[in-house]
Amino acid sequence: MKATGFLYTFRTVITGALLSALVLATGCATGPDIRSDFDKNADFRSYKTFGFVDPLGTDKHGYSSLVTSHFKSAARNEMEALGYTYNENDPELLVNFFMNTENRTEIRSSPRMTASYGYYGYRSGLYMGFPVYESDTETRHYKMGTLNIDVVDASEERLIWEGIAEGKLSKEALDNPRPAIHSAVKQIFQQYPTAPKAAE
C-alpha cells in the first residue's frame, strides 16, 4: 500500500547517510529512554492485520536498506506477538519508522582540593596553608540517536500510536546493528496499549 502525503507530516525525513548510523545503545547501564503516546479513541483490539508503509521513512532512495530490513523483521515479530496478522496487500494498520542522529557534547566538572603553601612557599615542610578548591573539567563528545515507530490506521490515514526510543549510540551497536535494533524495537513495543505490560 502506498503512503500518502499525510504520513510525511509527522517527521522530517532523514538523509541516506544516517541509515547505517542509527542504532540505539542497548548495552549501557540505563538503556535507551522509551516513551509513547496513543489515540485514546482508537480500539486497538478491533484491528486484525498490519503491513508496512511504502516507502518507509528509512527508505528514501528507491531501495530498501539492510537497516530497514532489520527494523521490519523486528517490528513484524512484535506485531505478530500482539496478535496481528501480516497482510501485504490490504492491511488495517500500517507501521512506519523514522530515525535521526545528532552530535552532542557533555561537560563534566569534578571538585579537587589542593593545599596552599603561600606565595613564597615558606610554609613548605612546616605546615599547610588554607586549602584551595579547584575543579577538573572533562569534555565528552557522543552521538544521540532517536528512533520513532508509528502505527497508522490505514483506512483513515490516522496516527493511532507512536513509540520513541532515545539513547547514546555505542560502537558495539553500530558494528553489529541487528541485535541492537531488535532489542530497541522490542522495548518500544512494550509500551503498546495491548501489550501484556500495559495490562498490569
C-alpha positions in Angstrom: 0.0 0.0 0.0 1.4 3.4 -0.9 1.8 6.0 1.8 0.0 9.3 1.2 1.5 12.7 1.9 -0.4 12.7 5.2 2.1 10.3 6.7 5.1 12.5 6.0 3.8 15.4 8.1 4.7 13.6 11.2 8.5 13.5 10.8 11.4 15.1 9.0 12.9 12.6 6.5 16.5 11.8 7.2 19.2 11.5 4.6 20.6 8.3 3.4 23.9 8.8 5.2 22.1 8.3 8.5 20.6 4.9 7.6 23.7 2.9 8.7 24.4 5.2 11.6 21.4 5.0 13.9 21.3 2.1 16.3 20.2 2.8 19.8 22.7 1.8 22.5 21.2 -1.1 24.4 24.3 -2.2 26.2 24.6 0.8 28.6 23.6 0.6 32.2 20.3 2.5 31.9 19.3 1.7 28.4 17.5 4.0 26.0 14.8 6.3 27.2 11.4 4.8 26.0 8.2 6.8 25.7 5.0 6.5 23.8 1.6 8.1 23.0 -1.6 6.9 21.5 -5.1 7.9 20.3 -7.4 7.4 23.3 -10.4 6.9 20.9 -8.8 4.0 19.0 -9.9 0.4 19.6 -6.6 -1.4 19.2 -8.2 -4.8 19.6 -10.6 -4.3 16.7 -7.7 -4.3 14.2 -6.6 -7.7 12.9 -4.0 -7.1 10.2 -0.9 -5.0 9.6 1.6 -4.1 6.9 4.3 -1.5 6.3 4.2 2.0 4.8 5.7 2.0 1.3 8.1 3.6 1.1 9.2 3.5 4.8 10.6 6.6 6.4 14.0 5.0 6.4 14.0 4.3 2.7 14.1 7.4 0.6 16.4 6.4 -2.2 14.5 4.0 -4.2 15.6 0.8 -2.5 15.3 -0.9 0.9 18.4 -0.8 3.1 19.7 -3.5 5.3 18.9 -1.4 8.4 15.3 -1.2 7.2 15.1 -4.9 6.8 16.2 -5.3 10.4 13.5 -2.9 11.6 10.8 -4.7 9.5 11.8 -8.1 10.9 11.8 -6.8 14.5 8.5 -4.9 14.1 6.8 -7.9 12.5 7.9 -10.1 15.4 6.4 -7.7 17.9 3.2 -7.1 15.9 2.5 -10.8 15.5 3.2 -11.3 19.2 0.5 -8.8 19.9 -2.0 -10.9 17.8 -1.9 -9.1 14.5 -1.6 -10.9 11.2 0.7 -9.7 8.5 -1.1 -8.6 5.3 0.9 -7.1 2.5 -2.0 -6.2 0.2 -4.8 -4.7 2.3 -3.7 -4.2 6.0 -5.8 -2.4 8.5 -2.7 -1.0 10.2 0.5 0.5 8.7 3.8 0.5 10.5 6.4 3.2 9.7 10.0 4.0 11.0 11.9 7.3 11.3 15.4 7.8 12.6 17.7 10.7 13.5 21.1 11.2 14.9 22.8 14.3 16.3 26.2 15.1 17.8 26.2 16.2 21.4 28.8 17.5 23.9 28.8 16.8 27.6 30.9 18.8 30.0 31.6 17.3 33.5 33.3 19.1 36.4 34.6 17.3 39.5 35.9 19.1 42.6 39.6 18.9 43.5 41.3 20.2 46.6 45.0 21.3 46.8 47.0 22.8 49.7 48.3 26.3 49.6 51.8 27.0 50.8 51.7 30.7 50.4 53.1 33.0 47.8 56.8 32.2 48.5 56.4 28.7 49.7 57.9 29.5 53.1 55.4 27.2 54.8 56.6 24.2 52.8 57.8 21.5 55.2 56.3 23.2 58.2 52.5 23.2 57.8 49.9 23.6 55.1 48.0 26.8 54.5 44.4 27.2 53.6 43.0 24.6 51.2 42.4 25.7 47.6 39.3 24.2 45.9 39.6 23.7 42.1 37.7 21.6 39.6 38.7 19.2 36.8 36.7 19.6 33.6 36.1 16.7 31.2 34.5 17.2 27.8 32.9 14.2 26.0 31.5 14.1 22.5 29.0 11.5 21.6 26.1 10.7 19.2 22.5 10.6 20.3 20.1 8.5 18.3 16.3 8.7 18.2 14.0 6.0 16.7 10.3 6.6 16.1 7.8 3.8 15.3 4.4 4.9 14.0 1.3 2.7 13.8 -1.3 4.2 11.4 -5.0 3.4 10.8 -4.7 2.7 7.0 -8.3 3.4 6.0 -8.4 6.8 7.9 -4.8 7.7 7.4 -4.6 8.5 11.1 -1.7 8.0 13.5 -3.0 5.9 16.4 0.2 5.0 18.2 3.8 6.4 18.4 6.7 4.8 20.2 10.0 6.6 20.7 13.4 5.4 21.9 16.3 7.8 22.5 19.8 6.9 23.7 23.5 7.2 23.2 25.0 5.2 20.2 27.6 2.7 21.2 30.3 1.5 18.9 29.4 -2.1 19.6 25.8 -1.5 18.4 27.0 0.3 15.3 29.3 -2.5 14.4 26.6 -5.1 14.9 23.2 -3.4 14.4 20.8 -6.3 14.1 20.6 -7.4 17.8 20.6 -3.8 18.9 17.7 -2.9 16.6 15.7 -5.9 17.7 16.3 -5.0 21.4 15.3 -1.4 20.9 12.1 -2.3 18.9 11.1 -4.8 21.5 11.4 -2.3 24.3 9.4 0.3 22.3 6.5 -2.2 21.7 6.3 -3.0 25.4 4.6 0.4 25.6 1.9 -0.6 23.1 -1.6 -0.3 24.6 -2.4 -4.0 24.2 1.0 -5.3 25.3 1.0 -7.5 28.4 2.9 -4.9 30.3 0.2 -2.3 29.7 -2.4 -4.6 31.3 -0.5 -5.0 34.6 
